[in-house]
Amino acid sequence: MLLLLVVVVLLADGRRATVVDGPDITAAAPTRVPWLRSRANALGRSFSSTRPVSASTNSTLRATTVDRSQPGAAGARRSGGYPAPAKNESARRGGTAISAVGSPSGSNGGRRAIVLSLSAAGARPDAHDAYGGPPMPTETSWRAVAAAVCTVGLAAGLGLAPRPPRAGQPSCQTLSGWSVRRLAEQTLVIPVQERDVHAIRPEVAAGAGGVILFGARAPADLAHQLAQLGAAAPGRIRPLVMADEEGGAAQRLANLVGQVPAARTLGAEDTPVMIRRVATSLGRALRAAGVTMDLAPVADVDGGVGPNNRDPDGTRSFSADPTRASADVVAFLKGLAAGGEIAVVKHFPGLGGASGNTDVMAARTLSWPVEQRVGLPPFAAAIAAHVPAVMVSNATVPGLSTLPASLSPRVVEAVLRGRLGFHGLVLTDSLSAVAIKAAGFSVPEAAVAALRAGEDLVLYNPPSGSLAALTAAIRTAITRAVAAGSLSRSRLEAAVAHVLSAKAIPVCGTGVG
């Protein structure tokens, strides 16, 4: 028998008393509780453990299912649009402090939640709402410390066995057995108009890693159409479904998820607690619409009048103050996670104050010494809060790299992955941007350079009618680069491992996924 001692300390100050690496409950009691990666729907501070544990119904560590559905859209926050209390609030009564929340797969679009609760003598349950998040703004602030020790006996084999796949989910993937072409396909994100998602069925059937939705008015049955599209994916490895749903000027699905204020409005008028609740509602609505990844929040620090061709951020930025922007970015990404959505912070290492919009011109960020003081803090805060994904900009960074950041190993490997310690999913901004062409790269060449620099998913948006040809050209460029040795197969496999990890698909023998 393997005896695993888990010590959990909850620190509550009236604002939050939750955990970062929240568990994803995957089976009935006795329940196996894996410690999730940063992709987990997680809140607050983390348990200290690197092994999965089991909790039975009579354990101190208990799992409770609650209904967290709530009416209205994300924009209804000022008229009582916050998430309604859980119908089953037993987890917050009788001295039980809620410590984590996660959305189980296949749980009605993220509207059913599994809450992990820890009985703790002397705990003040009113310090939490039913989701393990901070109290409503009107609740009384208090300070308390609750500690508990949970000793769980596990059979040695059970504690180390891989998690069984969920229904409809592929089992552990052995990437060494994948062809280079199949690996290359999984690094591609295919653009599509949200009113015609079936137009990219051939690309999804070929194994694309993701799709990104464009448009301004989605069909009412978008979730059904996306489910049908995903069913075409080989090996049941469905693509990530992405949208730029930031709020304000950047909304693709407002008719389905409701109007969401711009980041600058949220930052100026709302507290982080309120921002988190807005993002939670948005995350739930996106999940219900079939979208699994939101390309938000914008972590750039900017006070300009954009977004426009000279200022790519403007109102998309929460604040021109790095400290305030950091708090609001973390609140938004945690809200998305609580709503069942994968958050993507962008545009690393920070586009605030950039010389122009890289979509239409070559542009540079602030100088690297200034960027480190002003641009990096919100990204560092997001990484500390276990954000699952980061998008890299196409601007150059004076004093760090003359290449667009998305193509620069110094930006991605040395700073993002090395200095900041980010080990999750990294996406490019669109490689069809004018800034990429101005740097002397075609889209296929840029895709290879981005993968070589340490990124995992390649975004692009070709002219109308050229999607199939450009996608084939990118795939060919990647496979030829591996054959020529200019892109290592190990780097390509590492990229795909990050993609699969974001999809909660384990990769055999790597510890990823």
N, C-alpha and C positions, 0 to 999 in steps of 0.2 A: 504493500500500500504506500502510496506517495502522499505525505501529509503536507498540505500547502497552507501556510499561515498568511492571511491577508489582513492587514491593519488599515482601517479606513478612518480618516479624520475629516469631519465636515466643519468648515469654518463659515459661519453665517454672520453677516453684519447688517441684515435688513435689506440688502440689495441683491445678494445672490448667495446660495449655498448649494452649489451643484457641481458636477464633474465634467471634465473635458472629454475623456474617452469613454463615453457612455456605452453600455452593452446593447447588443442587438439580440433580443430574445427570439430564438428560432424553433423552440419545441416546447411542448407541455411539460409540466413538472414531473420528475426531477429535470430541471432546466439546465442546459449547458449554456454558459454565459461567456462568449468569447470577448476578449478585449479588442475592440475594433480599431481599425486604422483611423487616420484623421478624417476619412470620409464619413465616419459614423455620425448619426444625428446626435450631436453631443453638446453639452452645456457646461460652463463653469470649470471647476478644477478636477484633476484626474486622480483615479485610484493608482496606487503604486504596485503594479504587477505586470509581468511579462508573459504569464501563462494563463490559459483559459481555466476557469473554475466551474464547479457545478453547484447549483443551489436547489435544494428540495423544498417542498411546501412547508416543512417544519424548521427550515433554516432561519437564522437571523436575517440573512440576505433573501429578500422576497421579491417576486415579480408580480405585478398587478396590471391588469389590462383596464384602461380607461378610455372613454369616448371623448375625443378632443375636437369633434366637429363643431363648427360655428358658422352662423349665417353671415352673409355679406361678403364683400370683396376687400382687398387689401387697403383700399383707399378710405374705408369707412371708420378710420380710427377716431375721429373727433366726435362721432355720434354714437359712441358705445360699440365700435366695431372691433374691440379687442377680443381675443379668443374667449369663448364662454367657459366657465368652470366645468370640470369633469362631472359627468352624471354620477359616477362612482367615486366618491371622495374618501373612501375608507383608508386610503394610503396616507392621508394627511391628518387622520384622527388618532387619538389615543397615544400620543407621544412617538409617532413615526415620522421621521424626517425624510422627505423624498430627495434622492440624490442624483438621479439620472433619468433621461428619457430617450427612447429610440423608436423608430418606426419600423415594424417588421415588414418584410417583403410581402407584396401581394395583399396589403391591408387596406383596401379601398382607398387607394390614392393617398396614403399617408394620413388618413383621418382617424385611424385607430392607433393608439400609442401603447407601447409597453413601458411601464414605469418601474424602475428598480428602486426599491425602498429599503432603508436600513433602520431597524428598530434601534432607538438610542435613548436611553434613560435621560430625562431632563431636557429632551429636545423641545423646541417651541415650534409646533407644526404650522402655526399661522405665519411663519416667516417665508413660506413658499406658496406659490400657486400650484394648481393641480398638475402642472407639467414639469415641476422641478426648477422652474425659472424664478426670476425675482418677483417680489410681490407687486401688486398694483400700486401705482404712485401714491394712493391715499393711505396705504397701510403703515402702521407704526414701525419706525426703525428700531432695531434691537441688536444686541451682540450676545452670542452664545457659542460655545464650543461643545460639540457632541462627538464622542469617540466610541468605537465599538470594535471588537475583535471577532472575526469570523474564521473559525477553524474548520476546514473542509477536508475530509479524507477522500482521496481519489486513487483508483487503480492506476498504476504507472502507465499502462497502455492508453487508458482513456484520456488522461491529461494531455498526451502528446499526439493523439490521433487527429487527422485533419477534420475540419467541420464538414458534416454531410451536406451535399448540395440541397438547396431548396427545390421544391417542385418546379420543374421547367427550367432550372438553372443548370448549365453544364458543370461537370465535375472538374477537378484539378487539371490544369492544362500543362503539358510538357512542351515547352517552346522549342526545345532542341529538335523535336519532331516536325515542327512547322517548316514549310518551304519559305524561302526568302520573299517570294511574292505574297504569300499569306500574311507574313509579318508586315510587309510594306503596306498592304491594304488596311491593316488595323491602325496605322498611324494617320490615316486620312480622314478629314472632316468634310463631308459633302454639303454644299449649300443648296437650299431648295426653298421655293416659295411655299408658304404655309398653306395656301389654298390648292396646292398641287403636289403633295408629298409623294405620291406614287410615281412621279416622274423620275425619281432617283432609285427606283426599285432595282435596276440592274447593278448599280453601285453598291447598294446594301447587300444584295445577293452575292456580290463578289467578296464581301467581308469588310466593308468600310467600318472604321472604328467609331465614327460619329456622324451626325447630321446637324446642320445649323439652320434654323428657320428664319426666313426673311418675309417681310410683308407688313401690313398694318391692320388686317382684319382676318382673324383665323376662323375657319368653319366651326360650327357648333360641335361637330362630331370629330374634332381633331384627335382626341385621345384614341378613338376607335380606329381612325385611319393610321395613326402612328403605330398602334398595336399590330395592325395588318402588315404594315411596312416592316416592322421589326421581325415578324414571323419569317420573312424571307432570308434572314441572316443565317449563314452557315454555322453549324455546330451549336445552334441556339445562343450564340454570343451576339446579343442585340447591340446596336450602336447606341452610344450616348446621344440623347436628344437635347440640343442646346438652343438657347435664345438669349438675345440681348435685352433682358427685362430689368432695367435699372430703375425705372421711374422717370417722370418728367418727360424730357424730349426723347428718351430712349426706351420705348415700349413697343413690342411687336404684337402682344396678345392682350391689349387692354380690354377688348370686347369680351374676353373670357375671364380675365383675372381682376378687372377693375382698374380704375385710374390710380396710380401711385405717385405721390409728390416727388419732385426732383430731389436728388441728394442734398443740394444746397438748402432747399426748403426744410427738409427733415433736420439737417444739421443746425439750422438757425432757430427752428421753432420747437423741436422735440428733444427730449432727453434720450440717452442711450437705451433706457428701458422701453420707452415708447417706440423708438426705431426698431428695436428687436421684435416687438409685437407686430409692427407693420410688416416686417420681413417674414415673420412666421406665417402670417396670413397669405402673403404673396407666395411663399414656398408651397403651402398647401394647395393653393389655386393652380400653380404651375404643375404640380404633381398630378392633380386631377385632370389636367389638360394633356397629360402624357409627356411633359417636358421633364427631364431628369437633371439637367445642369443649367444653372443660370449664370451667364457671363457677367456677373456682378458680385460684389460692389466695386465701384471705381475707387481705388485707394490713392489716386493722385491728389496732391495738395495744390489747390489752385483757387484764385480769387478773381479770375477773368470774366469776361462777358459772354464767352462762348456757350455752347459749342458752335464753332464755325471753322473756316479754313485756316485762320490764324491761331485760334485757341481751341484745341481739340477737347478740352475739359469743360471749363466754365461751370455751369450749373450742375454738371455731372459729378462735381467734386463736393464732398461734404463741407469742407472748410479750407481756408488758406492757412490755418493754424495746424501744424503737424500733430500736436497733442490732441486737439479736439477731433481732427480727422481720424486719428488712430482709434479713439474710443468709439466713434460712430461706425467706422468700417467693421470693427470687431462685433459690435452690436448687430449690424446688418447680416454679417455672415453667419453668426450664431442663430439669428432668427430664421434664415433660410434653412440651416441644418435642422432646426427644430420642426420646420415644416416639411422635412423630407427631401430637401433639394441640395444638390452639390453646388457649393458656392465657388466662384472663380474670382480672385482679386486681380485687378489690372490697373495700369499697364506698367509692369515692372521695367526699370527701377523707379518709375515715376515720371509722368508727362506734364505735371504742373509747371507752368512757366516755359513750356517748350516753344521753340521758334516757329512752329507751324504744325499743321495737321498732316501726318505722314501718309494719309490716304491720297492726298493731292500734291504733296511736295516732299522733298528731302527736308528733314528737320532734326534739330538737336535738342537735348534736354539742357537743364542747368549744368554748370560745370560740376565735375565729380566731387570736389570738396563741398560745394553747396548742396549737391544732391544727397550726399551722405547725411547732412544735418536736416534737410527739409523733406526730401523725397522718400528716403528709406524707412523712417519710423513707422508709418502705417503698415507697410509690408512686413516689417519685423514684428509688429504687434499681431498681425493676422497669422503669421507663421507660428508665433508663440501660442496663439489660440487654436492651433491645429487646423488651419484652413486646408482643404484637400487639394486645391488647384490654383495655379498662378498663370496669368497670361503675360507674355513679354512684349514690349513695344517694338516698333520698327524705327525708333529714333536713335541716332548716335549719342554717345555720352562723352562729351569733351573731357579729356583727362583720363578716361578709362578705356574707350574703344572707338576706333574710327569706323567700324562696321556697324550696321544697324544692330541694336541690342539683341534682336531675335536671332541673329546669325553669329553672335559673339560668344565664344567659350569663356572669355573673361567675365562677361555679364552673367551667363547662365551657370557655368560650372564653378567659377572662382567665387562669385559673390552670392548668387541665389542658393546654390546647392552647398558651396563650401562655407563661406563666411556666415550666412544666415541659417545654414543647416536644414534647408528644405529638401525633403525626400519624396514629395508627392508628385502629382501630375503637372507637367509644364506644357502650356499651349503657346503657339505663335499667335500674334495678331495676323491679319490677312496678309499673306505673301503676295497678293496681287496689288499691294499698295505701290504708289508711285515711288516712295522712298526706297523700296527694294530694287525697283528697276533702275533708279538713279545711282544705286550703289554698284550696278553692273551685273545684277543677277536676274536670270529668267526665273519664273516660278518653280520649275523643276529643280534648277540649280539651288535655289534658295531652300527648297524643302530638304535637300541632302545636307546643306550647310547647317540648317536648324537642328536636324537630328544629330549631326556630328557635334554641335555645340552643347547638346544635352537636353534638348526639348523632345517631347513625346508625341504630340499631336500637331498636325499641320493644317492650318486654315487658309482658304483661298476663295475668291469669288470671280470666276471667269466671265467674260462677255457672254451674252445670250447665245445659245446654240453651240457653245464650245466646251461644255462641261465634260462630256465623255472623252473628248480628245485630250483635254488638259489633264484629267484624272489619269488617263492611261500614260501620258508622258511623265507625270510625277512618279507613278508606280515604277515605270521603266527606269527612270533616273536613279531611284533608290536601289533597285535590284542590281543595276549595273555598277553602282558605287560599291556595293558589297562585294560583287565579283571582282572588282578592280582593287579592292583593299583600301579605298579612300573613305569608306564607312565600314566599321567593323560589325560583324554579325552580333557580337556581344552587346554593342551599344543599341542596335536595333531591337534585340531581345529585351534589353532593359527598358526601352521605351514602351514596348508592347506590354511588359509586366506592369508598368505603371498604369497603362490604359485599362488592363483587365482588373487591376486592383481597384480602380475607381468604379468599376462595374460590380465589385464584390465577387469576382471570380478568382479563386486561388490559383497560383502558379506553382506547380510541383517543384519541390526541392530548392526554392529560392528564399522562402520566408516572406515573399511578396504576395499579397492577395489574401 
